[in-house]
Amino acid sequence: MPHAARVADLLKAQFNVDSEFVKGDGGILEVRTGDQIIWTNRENRGEKPTNEEIVSAYQKFSSK
């Protein structure tokens, strides 16, 4: 299972959030809610977030 699909499954399980995978270029992975980027590896291409990083990023975003 691609990493992006695991991230989508995690967001669904933890927060009941539906998401979709949108193919990017050059190893870029962005986690978005609407038009807001809540996590990106744009500066560190190829880096993949841990589950804890995704949960923390979403919690910070959703508490705004």
Order of alpha helices (4+ residues) and beta strands (2+ residues): alpha-beta-beta-alpha
